[in-house]
């Protein structure tokens, strides 16, 4: 018999960066009246036999359904862009949809901001 030690929680959000941040428009008011009005995004990590994998998800606040996701071995900007692209492709949201995420560097990147702008989405 062996003891299985739990690893300490590791913070992966890098909010100490010089990139511009979105204003907090939602201000923790997450109630919405219908689908495709507000999405929330985040990244988590999963241990596998081959090492850590990172999972970016996009969830519709109304239905609480995962509408976009991406998985990869690196926590890069492309991971979150792919997840949001999947959500846009699947749901076809209208201009003005609010997309809420943490203040990590991936969500503050030029590529992610350009993706939001291209589809008329509002980052918060």
N, C-alpha and C positions, 0 to 999 in steps of 0.2 A: 504494500500500500504506500502511496506517495501523496504528499500534500501538493495541491495545485494552487500556486500563488496567483492572486489577482494582480494584474498590472495597474499602476496608478493611472488615473485619468490624464490624458494628454490633450492639451489645448491645441487645436489645429487652425483656429481662426487668426489670421495675421491682420489685425486692425490697426497696427502701428506702422502705417505706410504713408507715403506722400501723395497717393492718388486721391482725386476728388471723391467725396462721399455724397450720397443722395440724402435729401432732406427726409426726415421721418414723417411722411404724410399720414400714415395710418395711425401713428401714436397709440399703438396697442389696441385700436378699435378694429378687430378682425371680423366683425359681423358683416355679411354681405347678403343681398337680396336675391341673387341668382348666380348661375354659373358664369365663368369667364369674366368676372369683375375684378377679382384679386387672386393672385397666385403667391405662394410662399416657396422659397427655395432654400436648400441647405445641402451640405456635404457631410457624409459620415464615412467611417472606414470599417472594413470587415477583414478579419483574419482568415486566411485560407491556407491550405497546405503549401501553396506556392508563395506565400507572403501576404502583405497588406494590399488590399484593393480599396479604392475610393469610389463611393457612390454618391452622385449628385442627383437630387430629386426636385421636381417641381410639383406642387400640390395645389389644386383648386380649393380655395377657402370655403366655397359654398358646399361642394359635394364631398370634400376631403379626400378626393380621388387623386392618385398619382397620375398626372397627365403628361409628364416627361421625366426621363431618367437617362443617366449615362454612367458607365463604369470604366475605370481605368487604373493603371498601376501608378500614375502620378497625379498629384492634386494641382493640375494646371488649369489655366483659363479655358482651354478647349473643352474640358470636362463639363463646366457649367454652361458653356455656349451650346454644346451638343444637347444637353438636357432641355434647355429652353427652346432650342430649335425643334425638338421632338414635340414639345407641348404646343408650340405655335402650329406646326404641321398637322397635329391631330385635332386640335380644337378650333383653329381658325378664329382667334379672339378678335374683337373689334378694337379700333384705335382707342387708346386711353386706359386699357387694362393696367391695373397696378401690379407690379412685380416686387414683392418684398423679400429681402435677403439680409444676411448678416453683413457686417462691414469688412468682410475679408477682401484680400487683394484681388482674388479672381472676379468678384462681383463689382470691383471698382476699375477693372481693366478697360482699355480702349476698345478691345474686341467685343466685350460684353455690352458696353455702352452703345457701340455702333449697332449691335444686334437689336437692342431695345429701340433705338431710334429708327432703324429700318422698318420695324413692324409697328411703329407708333405706340409703343408701350411706355409706361411711366415707372421708372425705377425708384424705389424707396428703401 
